[in-house]
Amino acid sequence: MLEAPPAASAARRVLHKPLVACVLLFLVYLALSFANDPRGTLGTDSGGKLATLHAMDRSGQLAPEVGYWAARLDPHGDLHPLFYTSRVGDRWVNVTTLPMVYAGWPLYQLAGDRGVVALPMLGAVLCALAARRLARLLGGGADRGGAGGGAGGGAGWSAFWAVGLATPVAVYALDFWEHTPGLACMLFGVGVLYEVAVVRPRARAAFVGGALFGLAATMRTEALVYVAIATAAVLALRLLRRDRVLQVLGLGVATISGVVAPLVANQLFERLVLGSSLRSGRAAGTAGAAGSGLTGRVGEAFITTFGVNGFPPPRDVVAGVVVVALVGLGVGALAFRRAPNMLAGVGALSSAGVVLVARFADGLGFLPGMLVASPLAVVGVVYGWRDRRSIGPLVVAGTALPVVWFFQYQGGARPQWGGRYVLLSGVLLAVVGVVVLRHRRVALVAALALSLVVTALGVGWLSERSHAVADGMSALVARHDQAVVSTDAHLLREGGAFYTPDRHWLTATTHRDLRRAADIVARAGDRELAVVGPADEKLPRRLGGFTRRGTRTLEVLPGNPLSVVTYLRE
């Protein structure tokens, strides 16, 4: 048996030092981030946080307030330019979570919009570390094929790099959103609770696991779903192992106490800063909307699992199912047949790649399907059941999906990458996929290669999108209109990096609101009004005291031209 050259072995030992690997992964993210314009983001929530940081910087105050120039004329904020802005006491707030904003504030002071992206990068590195730890717990750490053997080789390091570079984690690492920090907390929480379930049933560890999920819940509401299912699975397993009922109840109480502690701390923090609760109201609103529009929720469940934007419905979902089936068949041909059919496996995986290339032939875009955006997750779904030690994570990942679909925000299934509400399920499945393929190197390399290609498309899409948003908003600001009204709910929030509280912007999503916006602009003394909306939108010749004078075309989002209609006051 040939041995690796001493130099290669030494390099591998260095790379398998956790600190070195983390720094290297962070540097990869940092390099990729320079392909993006930091003023453009992956979603409007990120734009709202950037708008908040800009407003805080202008005011010189630490209060997360975006202000509102028309507050006297629109006291309820119905037409606030940043959609989802709430009036909390005497402040106008547009953030969904305070910890992310305050954690990003020093980075913003240091390096502006580009600096705050270091926070999701760090979260992504922690996701990779948590994936490594979980893979080792599932039995991958003792593989002889990895440097360091049981000390950290094998599937542990494969999971580290796979999750860090070949799953949606790499895309969300480059955007100022809570997804990677929240996901890292949940992944570490799964690892801790897994140990409680199968290794050492200690109340202290159960509390820590619950606290990690509680911390995640201050950023990602779906964490509450996952911790409920994970806790139930832990308690059920301990009962099956014939632990004493009181001991099992103690584990449950410890876990719940751990969840509650960060939530209470966050409530106190919100009340200290804002004088009112913020996160609990959002969670209550999500729960209150649960199950509404059940048919639509079923459709969005298919989109967030198999969706491939770019094909007309329902062919987009059918295309996703075809890709998932080809990946499953290809990996199976390479890994699990007694006499592996290399040609059939490569052909199936190549065919999956062809379908994706056909989707992106007309340009990059969102890939909302969890299983399509992460081929490694397909391996976990189809073949993870072969490994008895992986059953627990598979149960948590699978059982949580219908619950999250039942509660998730409606209307946002398509403009996302890899099912952002079910990221934990996707990453858990990917880790299981790596573990189950740890002894089948050809299949693992093939699945990783396809996953890297898909993730590269996501990174490329974020680059294209961020530049388009920044260029489009720059063009809009450069017009120097006295007032701007957007009939698209999310446009001005999308460009949150360009928001200032004194700029006369409004958002009006109905004709009634548009007439009211024109009245507010007139009462403010402006004689010029620009209405921005879809290119095919029909607008009246007269709008209150304003008369239509001309139309220009503007593109903010790639492939989505907008019309800018100028009105002058007589």
Secondary structure, DSSP 8 states (H G I E B T S, - for coil): -----HHHHHHHHHHTSHHHHHHHHHHHHHHHHTTS-TTS-SSHHHHHHHHHHHHHHHHT-SS-----TTTTT-TT-TT-SSTT-EEETTEEE--S-HHHHHHHHHHHHHHHHHHTTHHHHHHHHHHHHHHHHHHIIIIITT-TTSTTGGGT-THHHHHHHHHHHSSTHHHHTTSSSSHHHHHHHHHHHHHHHHHHHHT---HHHHHHHHHHHHHHHTT-TTHHHHHHHHHHHHHHHHHHTT--HHHHHHHHHHHHHHHHHHHHHHHHHHHHHHSS-SHHHHHHHHHHTTTSSHHHHHHHHHHHHH--TTS-TTHHHHHHHHHHHHHHHHHHHHHTSSS--HHHHHHHHHHHHHHHHHHGGG-------HHHH-HHHHHHHHHGGGSGGGHHHHHHHHHHHHHHHHHS-TT-SSSSSS-GGGHHHHHHHHHHHHHHTTT-HHHHHHHHHHHHHHHHHHHHHHHHHHHHHHHHHHHHHHT--S-EEESSTTHHHHTGGG--TTS-EEE--SHHHHHHHHHHHHHTT--EEEEEEETT----SEETTEEEEEEEEEEEETTEEEEEEEEEE-
